Amino acid sequence: MMNLSILNHFTSHLPADTVTENYVRKVFNSAYSFVNPTIPSNPSLIHVSENVAKMLGFTTDFVNSKDFIDYFSGKVVIPNAKPYAMAYAGHQFGNWAGQLGDGRAINLGEIIAQNQQYTLQLKGAGKTPYSRTADGLAVLRSSLREHLCSEAMHYLGIPTTRSLALFNTGDLVLRDMLYDGNPDYEQGAIVCRVAPSFIRFGNFELFASRNEKELLQQLVNYTVDTHFPEITTQGVERVIQFFHAVMKKTLHLIIQWQRVGFVHGVMNTDNMSIHGITIDYGPYGWLDHFNPTWTPNTTDRHERRYRYENQPNSAVWNLIQLANALYMLVGDAKPFQDSIDNELKLFQQNVNEMWNSKLGIQHFENGDDKLTDRLHSLLYTHEVDMTIFYRLLSDFKETDAIDIKVLDHFEKAFYNKDLVFEHKELWLQWFIDYSERLQKQGLDFSTKKRKMNEVNPKYVLRNYMSYLAIKDAEQQDYGLLNELFTMLTKPYDEQPEYNKWFTKIPHWALEKVGSSMLSCSS
């Protein structure tokens, strides 16, 4: 048996809930509650991320052992570990929700690997004091989606929580998938998630909302000391620098989401990590037809607060809520406002440079943003697949003649070919202007193509792909899960053996529950 050296770092530095019984309640003057996972009846390993296991220093023998299944499915508490659920609050869809907390996640503790501290957390491990009216469990479909997407995002180069392993619990869980009054029993599952920590904006909001100033200061000090050692100041300046560091990480994350067409779906403040990593994969999705107003979340289908085009604004709104919480320690709004104003100027520059990189343009010049805006208008109004179009664009040579053959090359990306060709003059004019811009920079074709393919993935985890893998997994067939996982570890490579996945979303998936329609329980 591998000797796991579990640290209880978070719990040894911050105050615990004094009530030790595990029942749903309001928890005050505490950062967390000790609670053990619900013991699954017959856990089994569905899939393991071997690279995450290696990152954590786990041996192959350990990963293949019964101990691995027992520890990371929650059946057995790791020796010396003191599992806990964190207390936090949050704004959900713009409304204050009060106390939330880890309602179905239980932290096992931390380990040190390769001089880095990682927190291990089980999602779907059972009821906690923060579960409200829920059971704290998770089902196979949502767990498989989180496991796959966590790793897919990592290999896309997007900051994210990682997923060590996916387990079947052997138990059935009652779920109303679309909240329409039609619940059904589904297979239970658990994901073991890995991150530097799972501290969120909402952790700070909780203490501020209750005027627990001393606890708020303790949490800031712990977070900075543990995760932001580059901040060496004290007092008010320490708080401001902490906020600015979180803001920079968060805005960088949003740019990476926008780059690949990823839509989170639930950007509530309790789902925003202070590390600037993607956390809590629920009703997420990738843009298929480039539609800036799209959100994968049926709960948000009327307001579309978290639609693709609004993710930057939502991030800033959330950062303002974090600033409002930290204001208690500063007593002056101006440093926060100055920090936000200065960072947003840089953010827009970074956004422009990101879109230029997708076009193969190395340095931003005035007018380049208009070229991008015109392209996105064409993609949107003419129903063109974002991922496929940008990937195929790397083949475009600025020296080629601009005629109808240019559009033929992109036919694979058209959901409505007739609509595109009906407005071919608009497209050809855009390619003329694009060609002139490429010629202006004088970058050789092979270099341009290589650079474009480094930022424009060929493969992303479209929802219909997860849907198919889930349906197979529900029959204990994990072949497709393994195939997709392997493919998504190299999303920028050509991988011709997986060309069948370099395609538009199939027609059947456009209105399929669990593919196009997802809720917070998905």
C-alpha positions in Angstrom: 0.0 0.0 0.0 1.3 3.5 -0.9 1.7 5.7 2.1 -0.3 8.9 1.4 0.9 11.9 3.3 -2.2 13.9 3.7 -1.9 17.4 5.0 -4.7 19.2 6.9 -3.5 22.6 6.0 -6.7 24.5 5.4 -8.4 23.1 8.5 -5.4 23.7 10.7 -5.2 27.4 9.8 -8.9 28.4 9.9 -11.7 27.9 12.4 -13.9 24.9 12.3 -17.7 24.5 12.8 -18.1 23.6 16.4 -21.1 21.4 15.6 -19.8 18.0 14.6 -23.2 16.3 13.6 -23.8 16.2 9.9 -27.2 17.8 9.3 -28.2 20.8 7.1 -28.0 24.1 8.9 -26.6 27.6 8.9 -23.0 27.6 10.0 -21.5 30.7 11.6 -18.0 31.8 12.6 -16.5 28.9 10.7 -14.6 28.4 7.4 -15.7 24.7 7.1 -17.4 21.7 8.8 -15.8 18.3 9.3 -17.8 15.7 7.6 -17.0 12.2 6.2 -18.2 11.0 2.8 -21.2 8.9 2.5 -20.0 5.3 2.0 -20.8 4.0 -1.5 -22.2 0.5 -1.6 -20.1 -1.0 -4.4 -17.6 1.5 -5.9 -15.7 0.7 -9.0 -13.2 2.7 -11.1 -14.5 3.8 -14.5 -11.6 5.9 -15.7 -8.4 7.4 -14.3 -6.3 10.3 -15.6 -2.9 8.8 -15.6 -1.1 12.1 -16.0 -2.9 13.5 -13.0 -1.9 10.4 -11.0 1.7 10.9 -12.1 1.5 14.6 -11.2 0.4 13.6 -7.7 3.2 11.1 -7.4 0.9 8.1 -7.4 2.5 4.8 -8.5 0.9 2.5 -11.1 0.5 -0.2 -8.5 -1.3 2.2 -6.2 -3.7 3.4 -9.0 -4.5 -0.3 -9.8 -5.1 -1.1 -6.1 -8.2 -1.5 -4.0 -6.9 1.2 -1.8 -7.1 3.7 -4.6 -10.8 2.9 -5.2 -11.6 2.9 -1.5 -9.9 6.3 -0.8 -11.0 8.2 -3.8 -14.6 7.0 -3.9 -15.1 7.9 -0.3 -15.5 4.3 0.9 -12.5 4.6 3.3 -11.1 7.8 4.9 -7.4 8.1 4.1 -5.3 7.6 7.3 -4.7 10.9 9.1 -7.1 12.8 6.8 -9.9 15.0 8.3 -12.4 15.5 5.5 -14.4 18.7 5.4 -16.9 20.8 3.5 -16.2 24.5 3.0 -18.6 27.3 3.9 -19.1 30.0 1.4 -21.9 32.2 0.0 -22.5 33.7 -3.4 -24.5 35.6 -6.0 -26.4 33.3 -8.3 -27.6 34.7 -11.6 -27.0 38.2 -10.1 -29.0 37.6 -7.0 -27.7 37.2 -3.5 -28.2 33.6 -2.4 -26.7 33.8 1.1 -24.9 30.7 2.6 -24.2 28.0 0.0 -21.1 25.9 0.7 -19.9 22.5 -0.4 -23.3 20.9 -0.8 -22.0 17.8 -2.6 -18.3 18.1 -2.4 -16.0 16.9 0.4 -12.3 17.9 0.6 -10.0 15.1 1.7 -7.1 17.3 2.5 -3.9 18.4 0.7 -0.8 16.7 -0.5 2.6 18.0 -1.7 3.8 16.8 -5.0 6.6 18.2 -7.1 6.9 21.1 -4.6 3.3 22.0 -5.2 0.3 21.8 -2.9 -2.8 20.2 -4.2 -6.2 19.7 -2.6 -8.1 16.5 -3.3 -11.8 16.7 -3.3 -14.7 14.2 -3.9 -17.6 15.6 -5.8 -20.9 13.7 -5.3 -19.7 12.2 -1.9 -22.9 12.8 0.0 -24.7 15.2 2.2 -23.0 18.0 4.2 -24.3 20.8 6.4 -24.4 22.9 3.2 -26.5 20.6 1.1 -29.7 22.6 1.6 -32.6 20.4 0.2 -30.3 18.2 -1.9 -28.8 14.8 -1.2 -25.1 15.7 -1.9 -24.8 12.9 -4.5 -23.9 13.1 -8.2 -25.0 11.0 -11.2 -22.9 9.3 -13.9 -23.8 11.8 -16.7 -22.8 14.9 -14.8 -19.7 13.2 -13.3 -18.5 11.9 -16.7 -19.0 15.3 -18.3 -16.9 16.9 -15.5 -14.2 14.3 -15.7 -13.8 14.6 -19.4 -14.0 18.3 -19.6 -11.6 19.0 -16.8 -8.9 17.2 -18.7 -9.9 18.5 -22.1 -9.6 22.0 -20.9 -6.2 21.4 -19.4 -4.9 20.1 -22.7 -6.4 23.1 -24.5 -4.1 25.2 -22.3 -6.9 26.6 -20.2 -6.5 26.9 -16.5 -8.8 24.4 -14.8 -9.4 22.0 -11.9 -8.1 18.6 -12.8 -9.8 15.2 -12.5 -7.9 12.3 -11.0 -10.6 9.6 -11.5 -14.2 8.8 -12.2 -16.0 6.2 -10.1 -19.3 4.4 -10.2 -20.7 4.2 -6.6 -23.0 1.2 -7.2 -26.0 3.2 -5.9 -29.0 4.8 -7.7 -29.7 8.5 -7.3 -33.0 10.2 -8.0 -32.7 13.2 -10.3 -35.1 15.5 -12.1 -32.8 16.3 -15.0 -34.7 19.4 -16.4 -36.6 20.3 -13.3 -39.9 19.5 -15.1 -41.4 17.3 -12.5 -40.2 14.0 -14.0 -37.5 12.6 -11.7 -35.9 9.2 -12.4 -33.3 7.0 -10.9 -29.8 7.2 -12.4 -26.4 5.6 -11.7 -24.5 7.4 -8.9 -20.9 8.5 -9.5 -18.1 10.4 -7.9 -15.3 12.5 -9.4 -12.0 13.1 -7.5 -11.1 16.7 -8.4 -7.6 18.2 -7.9 -6.8 21.9 -7.6 -4.4 24.2 -5.6 -7.4 24.9 -3.5 -11.2 25.2 -3.9 -11.4 28.7 -2.4 -13.9 30.8 -4.2 -15.1 34.4 -4.3 -18.0 33.2 -2.2 -15.8 32.3 0.7 -15.0 35.9 1.2 -18.5 37.1 0.5 -19.9 34.9 3.3 -17.8 36.5 6.0 -18.3 40.0 4.7 -22.1 39.5 4.5 -22.1 38.5 8.2 -19.7 41.3 9.3 -17.3 38.6 10.4 -14.3 40.9 9.8 -11.8 38.9 11.8 -12.6 35.7 9.9 -12.4 37.6 6.6 -8.9 38.8 7.5 -7.9 35.4 8.6 -9.1 33.9 5.2 -7.2 36.6 3.2 -4.0 36.0 5.2 -4.2 32.3 4.8 -5.0 32.5 1.1 -2.2 35.0 0.4 0.4 33.2 2.6 -0.4 29.8 1.0 -1.2 30.6 -2.6 0.2 34.1 -3.4 3.6 34.1 -1.7 4.7 36.8 -4.2 2.6 39.3 -2.2 4.8 40.4 0.7 3.0 43.6 1.8 0.8 43.8 4.9 -2.4 45.7 5.8 -4.5 47.4 3.3 -2.0 47.1 0.5 -1.9 43.3 1.0 -5.7 43.1 0.4 -5.5 45.3 -2.7 -2.7 43.3 -4.2 -4.5 40.1 -3.5 -7.6 41.4 -5.3 -5.5 42.6 -8.3 -3.8 39.2 -8.6 -7.1 37.4 -8.6 -8.5 39.8 -11.2 -5.5 39.3 -13.5 -5.9 35.5 -13.3 -9.6 35.7 -13.8 -9.5 37.9 -16.9 -6.8 35.7 -18.4 -9.0 32.7 -17.9 -12.0 34.4 -19.7 -9.8 35.3 -22.7 -8.9 31.6 -23.0 -12.6 30.6 -22.8 -13.4 33.0 -25.5 -10.5 31.8 -27.7 -11.9 28.3 -28.0 -15.6 29.2 -27.8 -16.2 27.7 -24.4 -19.3 28.7 -22.4 -19.3 27.9 -18.7 -23.0 28.3 -18.2 -23.0 29.1 -14.5 -20.7 31.9 -13.7 -22.0 32.5 -10.2 -19.6 34.0 -7.7 -19.6 30.7 -5.8 -18.2 29.1 -9.0 -15.4 31.5 -9.4 -12.0 30.4 -8.2 -9.4 32.7 -6.7 -6.8 30.9 -8.7 -8.4 31.9 -12.0 -9.1 28.3 -13.0 -12.3 26.8 -14.5 -14.3 25.2 -11.7 -17.6 23.5 -11.4 -18.5 22.0 -14.8 -22.2 21.9 -15.0 -24.2 23.0 -18.1 -21.1 24.0 -20.1 -20.6 23.8 -23.9 -18.7 24.9 -26.9 -20.1 27.1 -29.6 -21.0 25.1 -32.6 -22.7 27.5 -34.9 -21.0 30.8 -33.9 -23.8 32.3 -31.8 -22.6 35.0 -29.3 -26.0 34.9 -27.5 -25.8 31.2 -26.8 -25.8 29.6 -23.4 -25.9 25.9 -22.7 -27.9 26.4 -19.5 -31.7 25.9 -19.8 -32.0 27.7 -16.4 -30.6 30.8 -18.0 -32.4 30.5 -21.3 -34.6 33.6 -20.8 -32.1 36.2 -19.4 -29.0 34.6 -21.0 -26.9 36.2 -18.4 -24.0 33.8 -18.9 -24.1 33.7 -22.7 -20.8 33.5 -24.6 -20.5 37.2 -25.5 -21.3 38.3 -21.9 -18.7 36.1 -20.1 -16.2 39.0 -19.8 -18.9 41.3 -18.4 -20.0 38.6 -16.0 -16.4 38.1 -14.8 -16.0 41.8 -14.1 -19.3 41.9 -12.2 -18.2 38.9 -10.1 -14.9 40.7 -9.4 -16.8 43.7 -8.2 -18.6 41.5 -5.8 -15.3 40.2 -4.5 -14.1 43.8 -4.1 -17.3 44.6 -2.2 -16.5 41.8 0.2 -12.9 42.9 0.7 -13.9 46.5 1.1 -14.6 45.7 4.8 -10.8 45.3 5.2 -9.9 48.4 3.2 -12.6 51.0 3.9 -12.0 52.8 0.6 -13.5 51.8 -2.8 -11.0 53.9 -4.9 -8.1 51.4 -4.8 -10.4 48.7 -6.1 -11.9 50.9 -8.8 -8.5 52.1 -9.9 -7.3 48.5 -10.1 -10.3 47.4 -12.2 -10.0 50.4 -14.5 -6.3 49.8 -15.2 -6.7 46.1 -15.7 -9.6 46.5 -18.1 -7.5 48.6 -20.4 -4.9 45.8 -20.6 -7.7 43.2 -20.9 -9.0 44.8 -24.1 -5.5 44.8 -25.6 -5.1 41.1 -24.7 -8.5 40.3 -26.2 -7.5 42.0 -29.5 -4.2 40.2 -29.5 -6.0 36.8 -28.9 -8.3 37.3 -31.9 -5.4 38.3 -34.0 -3.5 35.2 -33.1 -6.4 33.1 -34.2 -6.2 34.9 -37.6 -2.5 34.4 -37.8 -1.8 38.1 -37.4 1.1 38.6 -35.0 0.8 42.2 -34.0 -2.3 44.2 -33.4 -2.9 47.4 -35.4 -5.8 49.8 -35.5 -8.6 48.3 -37.6 -7.7 44.7 -36.9 -10.6 44.5 -34.4 -13.0 45.5 -37.2 -11.7 42.7 -39.3 -12.5 40.3 -36.5 -15.9 41.8 -35.9 -16.8 41.5 -39.6 -15.8 37.8 -39.6 -17.8 37.1 -36.5 -20.8 38.8 -38.0 -20.5 36.5 -41.0 -20.0 33.4 -38.9 -23.1 34.3 -36.8 -25.6 35.4 -39.5 -24.6 32.6 -41.9 -24.5 29.8 -39.4 -20.9 28.7 -39.5 -19.1 26.4 -37.1 -16.5 28.3 -35.1 -14.0 25.5 -34.3 -14.0 24.1 -37.8 -13.8 27.4 -39.6 -10.9 28.8 -37.6 -9.0 25.5 -37.9 -9.5 25.4 -41.7 -8.5 29.1 -41.9 -4.9 28.1 -41.3 -4.8 26.6 -44.8 -5.6 29.9 -46.4 -2.8 31.4 -48.5 -2.8 35.1 -48.9 -1.4 34.7 -52.4 -4.3 32.5 -53.6 -6.9 34.0 -55.9 -10.0 35.1 -54.0 -12.9 33.3 -55.7 -15.6 30.9 -55.0 -13.1 28.1 -54.5 -12.1 29.8 -51.2 -15.6 29.2 -49.9 -15.5 25.6 -51.1 -12.6 24.9 -48.7 -14.7 25.9 -45.7 -17.9 23.9 -46.7 -17.3 21.5 -43.9 -17.9 24.4 -41.4 -21.3 25.5 -43.0 -24.5 24.5 -41.3 -26.4 26.3 -44.1 -24.3 26.2 -47.3 -26.9 28.0 -49.4 -27.1 30.9 -46.9 -23.3 31.4 -47.2 -23.2 31.2 -50.9 -26.2 33.5 -51.2 -24.0 36.2 -49.6 -20.7 35.2 -51.2 -19.8 38.7 -52.1 -19.6 39.7 -48.4 -17.4 36.6 -47.7 -15.1 37.2 -50.6 -14.6 40.8 -49.7 -13.6 39.8 -46.2 -11.1 37.3 -47.6 -9.7 40.1 -49.8 -9.2 42.4 -46.8 -7.8 39.5 -44.7 -5.4 38.6 -47.5 -4.1 42.2 -47.6 -3.6 42.2 -43.9 -1.6 39.0 -44.0 0.5 40.3 -46.8 1.2 43.4 -44.9 2.9 41.5 -42.1 5.0 39.3 -44.5 4.9 36.1 -42.4 5.7 33.0 -44.4 2.8 30.5 -44.9 4.3 27.6 -42.9 5.0 29.7 -39.9 1.6 31.3 -40.0 -0.1 27.9 -40.3 1.8 26.5 -37.4 1.1 29.5 -35.2 -2.6 29.4 -36.0 -2.9 25.7 -35.3 -1.3 26.2 -31.9 -4.3 28.4 -30.8 -7.1 27.0 -33.0 -7.9 23.5 -31.8 -9.1 20.8 -34.2 -11.0 18.9 -31.5 -13.1 20.2 -28.7 -15.6 18.3 -26.4 -18.9 19.0 -28.0 -21.9 18.1 -25.9 -23.1 15.5 -28.3 -19.8 13.6 -27.9 -20.3 13.6 -24.1 -23.9 12.5 -24.6 -22.8 9.5 -26.7 -20.1 8.5 -24.2 -22.6 8.8 -21.3 -25.1 6.5 -23.1 -22.4 3.9 -23.6 -21.1 4.3 -20.0 -24.6 3.7 -18.6 -24.3 0.2 -20.2 -20.9 -0.3 -18.7 -19.2 0.3 -22.1 -16.4 2.8 -21.6 -14.7 2.4 -25.0 -16.0 5.8 -26.3 -15.0 7.5 -23.1 -11.5 6.2 -23.5 -11.4 7.2 -27.2 -12.6 10.7 -26.5 -10.2 11.1 -23.6 -7.2 10.0 -25.6 -8.1 12.3 -28.5 -8.7 15.4 -26.3 -5.2 15.1 -24.8 -3.9 16.4 -28.1 -6.6 18.8 -29.4 -4.2 20.8 -31.6 -2.7 17.8 -33.4 -4.2 16.6 -36.7 -4.8 13.0 -35.4 -6.3 11.8 -38.7 -7.5 8.6 -37.0 -10.1 10.8 -35.2 -11.2 12.8 -38.2 -14.8 11.6 -37.7 -14.9 14.0 -34.7 -13.8 17.0 -36.7 -17.3 17.6 -37.9 -20.4 19.8 -37.2 -22.9 18.8 -34.5 -25.2 16.2 -36.1 -28.8 17.2 -36.7 -30.2 14.7 -34.2 -28.3 16.5 -31.4 -29.7 19.9 -32.0 -32.8 19.4 -29.7 -31.6 16.4 -27.7 -32.0 16.6 -23.9 -28.5 16.0 -22.5 -26.9 17.4 -25.6 -28.3 20.7 -26.6 -30.4 21.2 -23.5 -28.6 21.1 -20.2 -29.5 22.1 -16.7 -27.5 22.7 -13.5 -28.0 19.0 -12.7 -26.6 17.9 -16.0 
